[in-house]
Amino acid sequence: MGLLNRNPKDPGGGRPSGADQMKLAQQMQAQAMQMQAQFGNVAQQAQSMQAQAMQQAAALQQAAQSSGAEVGSGNWVRAVLAILAPPQPGFVKRCSCAVCGAPKKLPTVTAYVYCDYCASLMDYDLRRACEGDKAPGPEYAATVNAAQAASRAAVQAGDRDSYRDLQKRVFEAYVTHVPSAVSHRARNDQAYRHAYVAFMAEAAVARAFDPAAQALDAEMKQRVMGLRYGGNMMSPTVDPASFWPVVDVLERQVESARGLYRSARLGDLDPDGGEHLTGKLAWSGFCQGWLGMLPPDAAARLLDRAGLTNEYVPVQQEGGQSRHCGGCGGQFSALPGAQAIICEGCGRKVDLGSAEIGCASCGATMTLPAGADDVACPFCQARVERSGMR
């Protein structure tokens, strides 16, 4: 583990003090856990979250011996954003819906890009995902650490039910304590949140008990531990020659995961129906963790290999009808022919097939969330139902 085993009274020539190194190690370990949690957003990385978090942390700690940059800090975020082509105001990521075929037209404020017409998950915007610091807090780390020993024992005993229960606790903590790393639908849509946790737990089970997936995890650990680092205190770098074998393993993990998604029938549980994005989400989580430590040419090569060289087009709101979300009061544009939309403000799915409803108390109009027959008016809190206020 290198850094953690050093004598805190012996900082070494030109390196941070022992106390600073320990603090840096903890920050890097938190970022490593976040990177693996982001991998956990898709089936192929769910089970190995805990083990690979420690492995990734160990690799990052090697970098700390020759650098002092804080992974996940403002400097780190700026370094990553400098590599990515930023969207200009009034532009949106170019993509089309895999369900209804519609192009994305309206602006988004999160990394999760939902269809303006049917509310299906369309795409994932790496640039948006890198705009802020999403390092997990101590509560989430404590939950992951507490589940490790029992999770290993459950796998060794072939006890899928116990392992599933443990993973439900981990992912419930993930949604609670790292909310910015998951879809904003999980904030207020309890049905979505419960379905998401159940899906992730089942994906974890599928991976934990699949020998091929575990063999790939072991190979990934070996490759990560073999990384070589350079750079300086403020700008650590990874030697690209040692980095590409890691990418090769990830590529095979993505392909393995696609097979698991189908064989374990995870699509029946996925609340976003996101099979078409499993690879992109895994690549995005990986890039968020490593782009800031790669030389520019290697970073560009990684983005190209991952298929994450984003293109942005102008927002198109022509002909849209201005409406307000019945969940949070946020204003949005309902495009002609649209049936549902995910509110960018609160994450609720809004039913555009029904007319706006007026509040008899304050006079505000709103569109109810899908499946809701009544809500508390987001403007005055009076109870509003489809037939009016009660």
Summary of the structure (lengths in Angstrom):
residues: 390
radius of gyration: 22.4
end to end distance: 63.2
largest distance: 74.6
contacts: 1337
relative contact order: 0.14
helix: 50%
strand: 13%
